[in-house]
Amino acid sequence: MFIISDRLIELRVENKRLKEQISNLENKILSLVGMVEIESSGGEKKNVLNDSLINLINSTTDQLNVVAPHIDSFYAKELKRTVDRGIPVLLITNDRSIIPESFISIYDDLKNIQGISIINNPNVKFLLVFNTEQAIYSGGSLDREELSKSILIVTKIQEKSKLRFIAEIFSLMLPTFMR
């Protein structure tokens, strides 16, 4: 009789422990849902990417990291405002000689702003803007008009492990002395 009741108590304790583990696993899964979002920008949703980029830039509180083939005057002003708020910007972009002629003056202006560090990499072919909370990855340049006209796939990432991986990729694009 005591053996059966002892065994029942053991099973109840084990059952409770398993239920807690299942609950914890369900919570982890639910927290990951929505941490990586893929949507389209362009066509009827022509400003989805621009709106998301502006929100990310304006919500940054520590450092803003940007990878873009070139930058237009609209986004250059946004980056200047970010620096004015005391937030450093690290920008990886194409070499000056590769940037289209109409964007060279913007590049030169950004190069002279204290708080914006520009790293040249001739292999920049995509758009990536991220901070410690969120990343937005897409094709194209940081050019408002180009982004509103193009149909692009936009990937938004908020999962911490994926953000660390993106930061590792970003650091590979930096010169060795900056890694």
C-alpha positions in Angstrom: 0.0 0.0 0.0 2.8 2.4 0.9 4.7 1.5 -2.2 1.8 2.4 -4.4 1.2 5.7 -2.7 4.9 6.6 -2.8 4.9 5.8 -6.5 1.8 8.0 -7.1 3.5 10.9 -5.3 6.6 10.4 -7.5 4.5 10.3 -10.6 2.6 13.4 -9.6 5.8 15.3 -9.0 7.3 14.1 -12.3 4.0 15.1 -14.1 4.1 18.6 -12.6 7.8 19.0 -13.6 7.0 17.9 -17.2 4.1 20.2 -17.4 6.3 23.1 -16.4 8.9 22.1 -19.0 6.2 22.0 -21.7 4.9 25.4 -20.6 8.4 26.9 -20.7 9.0 25.4 -24.2 5.7 26.8 -25.4 6.6 30.2 -24.1 9.9 30.1 -25.9 8.3 29.1 -29.2 5.6 31.8 -28.8 8.3 34.4 -28.1 10.1 33.5 -31.3 7.0 33.8 -33.5 7.1 37.1 -35.2 10.8 37.7 -34.5 11.6 37.2 -38.2 9.1 38.8 -40.6 9.2 38.7 -44.4 7.0 41.1 -46.4 7.0 42.8 -49.7 7.6 46.4 -50.5 6.6 48.1 -53.7 3.5 48.0 -55.9 0.5 48.8 -53.7 2.7 48.8 -50.6 5.3 51.2 -52.0 6.4 52.8 -48.7 6.6 49.7 -46.5 10.4 49.6 -46.6 10.8 53.4 -46.3 8.5 53.5 -43.3 10.2 50.6 -41.6 13.7 52.1 -42.2 12.6 55.5 -40.8 11.1 53.8 -37.7 14.3 51.8 -37.1 16.6 54.8 -37.6 14.5 57.0 -35.2 14.1 54.3 -32.6 17.8 53.6 -32.3 19.2 54.4 -28.9 22.8 53.1 -29.0 24.5 52.7 -32.4 23.1 52.5 -35.9 24.8 50.2 -38.5 24.1 50.7 -42.2 25.3 48.8 -45.3 24.2 50.4 -48.5 25.6 50.8 -52.0 24.8 54.6 -51.8 22.6 57.0 -49.9 20.3 59.8 -51.0 19.8 63.2 -49.5 16.7 62.2 -47.6 18.4 59.4 -45.7 21.6 61.4 -45.3 19.5 64.0 -43.3 18.1 61.1 -41.2 21.6 59.9 -40.4 22.6 63.5 -39.5 19.6 63.7 -37.1 20.6 60.4 -35.6 24.1 61.8 -34.9 22.7 65.0 -33.6 20.8 62.9 -31.0 24.3 61.6 -29.9 24.0 58.2 -31.6 27.0 57.0 -33.6 26.5 55.7 -37.1 28.7 53.2 -38.8 28.2 53.1 -42.5 29.6 50.6 -45.0 29.2 51.7 -48.6 30.8 51.4 -52.0 34.0 53.1 -52.9 33.5 56.7 -53.9 34.5 55.9 -57.5 31.7 53.3 -57.8 28.9 55.5 -56.4 26.7 57.1 -59.1 27.7 60.7 -59.9 24.5 62.2 -58.5 25.2 60.8 -55.0 28.9 61.7 -54.7 28.2 65.1 -53.1 26.0 63.4 -50.5 28.8 60.9 -49.8 31.4 63.7 -49.4 29.0 65.5 -47.0 28.5 62.4 -44.9 32.3 61.8 -44.8 32.8 65.1 -43.1 30.2 64.7 -40.3 31.6 63.8 -36.9 29.8 60.8 -35.5 29.4 59.1 -38.9 32.1 56.6 -39.7 32.3 55.5 -43.3 34.0 52.3 -44.4 34.4 51.7 -48.1 33.8 48.2 -49.5 33.5 47.7 -53.2 31.4 44.6 -52.8 28.3 46.2 -51.2 25.3 45.0 -53.2 22.4 45.0 -50.6 20.7 47.1 -48.0 21.1 46.3 -44.3 20.2 48.7 -41.4 20.3 47.4 -37.9 20.8 48.2 -34.2 20.8 46.0 -31.1 17.0 45.5 -31.3 16.1 45.1 -34.9 17.6 44.6 -38.4 16.1 45.3 -41.8 17.6 43.5 -44.8 16.6 44.1 -48.4 17.9 44.8 -51.9 18.5 48.3 -53.2 20.2 51.3 -51.8 19.3 53.7 -49.0 17.5 55.8 -51.6 13.9 56.8 -50.8 12.7 57.1 -54.4 14.4 53.9 -55.5 12.9 52.0 -52.6 9.4 53.3 -53.2 9.5 52.4 -56.9 11.1 48.9 -56.6 9.3 45.7 -55.6 11.5 44.2 -52.9 11.5 41.5 -50.3 12.0 43.0 -46.9 13.2 40.9 -44.0 12.8 42.3 -40.5 14.6 40.5 -37.7 14.2 41.0 -34.0 15.5 37.7 -32.6 18.6 38.3 -30.5 20.6 35.3 -31.8 20.0 36.3 -35.4 20.9 39.9 -34.6 24.2 38.6 -33.2 24.8 36.6 -36.4 24.1 39.7 -38.5 26.5 41.7 -36.4 29.2 39.0 -37.1 28.5 39.3 -40.9 28.7 43.1 -40.6 32.1 42.9 -38.8 33.4 40.7 -41.6 32.9 43.6 -43.9 35.0 45.9 -41.8 38.8 46.2 -42.2 40.7 43.9 -39.9 41.8 46.6 -37.6 38.2 47.5 -36.8 36.9 44.0 -36.1 
